[in-house]
């Protein structure tokens, strides 16, 4: 065996653990994103952030998930609209997402306490899943302050009596 062949063989043997480690990291990230998909489904994210998801019994193609909605939530705080999470996650880092999830001051009906109580691993998994979907859809309408009329349909929250 020539010196060059021996050098190449030795380099190959030394590099094998590095490639295996990279594969392990990709597998772990894939498993994390799969958990994120599960968490998005069971946590109700799609109920508000995916048009037609709740009213359609969850029968919305994944390609349309988390693109925000034009259906507003109107109450004493004004009118909020479900953010297009696909566009949001495309422009923030995982670290920034963790900070926002922990410290965010969200308006109703966003279940902020549930978000704040999630583990860092669960929040990372959600980020990895949503980020893997890529940006899609249009931005949701902007927040409307109390006393101003929202444009388009709204859910009155809390519902008026009667």
C-alpha positions in Angstrom: 0.0 0.0 0.0 1.4 3.4 -0.9 1.9 6.1 1.6 -0.9 8.1 0.0 -3.3 5.2 0.2 -2.4 4.6 3.8 -2.9 8.3 4.6 -6.3 8.3 2.9 -7.4 5.2 4.8 -6.2 6.7 8.1 -8.0 10.0 7.4 -11.2 8.1 6.5 -11.1 6.1 9.7 -10.5 9.2 11.8 -13.3 11.1 10.0 -15.9 8.4 10.4 -16.9 9.3 14.0 -17.3 13.0 12.8 -19.8 11.9 10.1 -21.6 9.6 12.4 -21.9 12.4 14.9 -23.3 14.8 12.3 -25.8 12.1 11.3 -26.8 11.7 15.0 -27.4 15.4 15.3 -29.5 15.5 12.2 -31.5 12.5 13.5 -32.0 14.2 16.9 -33.1 17.5 15.2 -35.6 15.5 13.0 -36.9 13.8 16.1 -37.2 17.2 17.8 -39.2 18.6 14.8 -41.5 15.5 14.9 -42.1 16.2 18.6 -42.8 19.9 17.6 -45.4 18.7 15.1 -47.1 16.7 17.9 -47.0 19.6 20.3 -48.5 22.0 17.7 -51.3 19.5 17.2 -52.1 18.9 20.9 -51.5 22.4 22.2 -54.2 24.0 20.0 -51.8 26.2 18.0 -53.6 25.3 14.8 -57.0 26.1 16.3 -56.3 29.8 15.9 -53.2 30.1 13.7 -54.5 27.9 10.9 -57.5 29.1 8.9 -60.4 26.7 9.0 -58.7 24.2 11.3 -61.0 24.3 14.3 -64.2 24.7 12.3 -63.1 21.9 9.9 -62.3 19.4 12.6 -58.6 19.6 12.0 -58.9 18.5 8.4 -56.5 21.1 6.9 -53.4 20.0 4.9 -50.1 20.6 6.8 -49.0 22.8 4.0 -51.6 25.4 5.2 -50.8 25.1 8.9 -49.9 28.1 11.0 -50.2 30.7 8.3 -52.2 33.1 10.5 -55.9 34.0 10.2 -58.0 37.0 9.3 -60.6 36.0 11.9 -60.1 38.4 14.8 -60.7 37.9 18.5 -62.5 41.0 19.9 -62.8 41.9 23.5 -62.0 44.6 26.1 -58.3 44.4 25.0 -59.2 45.4 21.4 -59.0 42.9 18.5 -56.2 40.5 18.0 -55.4 38.3 15.0 -53.6 35.0 15.0 -50.0 35.7 13.8 -48.6 33.9 10.7 -46.2 31.7 12.7 -44.6 30.4 9.5 -43.4 33.9 8.6 -42.6 34.8 12.2 -40.3 31.7 12.7 -38.6 32.4 9.4 -37.3 35.7 10.7 -36.4 34.9 14.3 -33.7 32.6 15.8 -34.4 29.7 18.1 -32.8 31.7 20.9 -35.1 34.7 20.2 -38.1 32.4 20.1 -37.3 31.0 23.6 -36.9 34.5 25.0 -40.2 35.6 23.4 -42.1 32.5 24.7 -40.8 33.1 28.2 -41.3 36.9 28.4 -44.0 37.7 25.8 -47.0 39.7 26.8 -49.6 38.2 24.6 -53.2 39.4 24.3 -56.2 37.0 24.5 -57.0 34.4 23.5 -53.3 33.4 23.3 -52.7 30.9 26.2 -49.5 32.7 27.4 -49.3 30.7 30.7 -49.2 27.4 28.8 -46.5 28.7 26.5 -44.4 30.0 29.4 -44.7 26.7 31.3 -43.4 24.6 28.4 -39.9 23.2 28.7 -37.1 24.6 26.7 -36.9 21.3 24.8 -40.6 21.5 23.9 -40.3 25.1 22.8 -37.2 24.2 20.7 -39.2 21.3 19.1 -42.0 23.7 18.2 -39.5 26.1 16.7 -37.8 23.4 14.7 -41.1 22.0 13.3 -42.5 25.4 12.3 -39.2 26.6 10.9 -39.0 23.4 8.8 -42.3 24.3 7.2 -40.8 27.5 5.7 -42.5 30.8 5.3 -45.9 30.8 3.6 -49.1 32.8 3.5 -49.8 36.4 4.1 -49.2 38.4 7.3 -52.3 38.5 9.6 -54.0 41.9 10.1 -52.5 44.2 12.8 -53.9 44.6 16.3 -56.8 46.9 16.6 -57.0 49.0 19.8 -60.1 49.1 22.1 -62.8 51.4 20.8 -61.8 51.0 17.1 -63.8 48.9 14.7 -62.1 45.8 13.3 -62.3 45.1 9.6 -63.7 41.7 8.8 -65.1 38.9 10.9 -64.4 38.6 14.7 -65.2 36.3 17.5 -66.6 38.2 20.4 -64.7 37.2 23.5 -66.3 36.8 25.9 -69.5 36.0 24.1 -72.3 38.4 24.9 -75.2 37.0 27.0 -78.2 35.7 25.3 
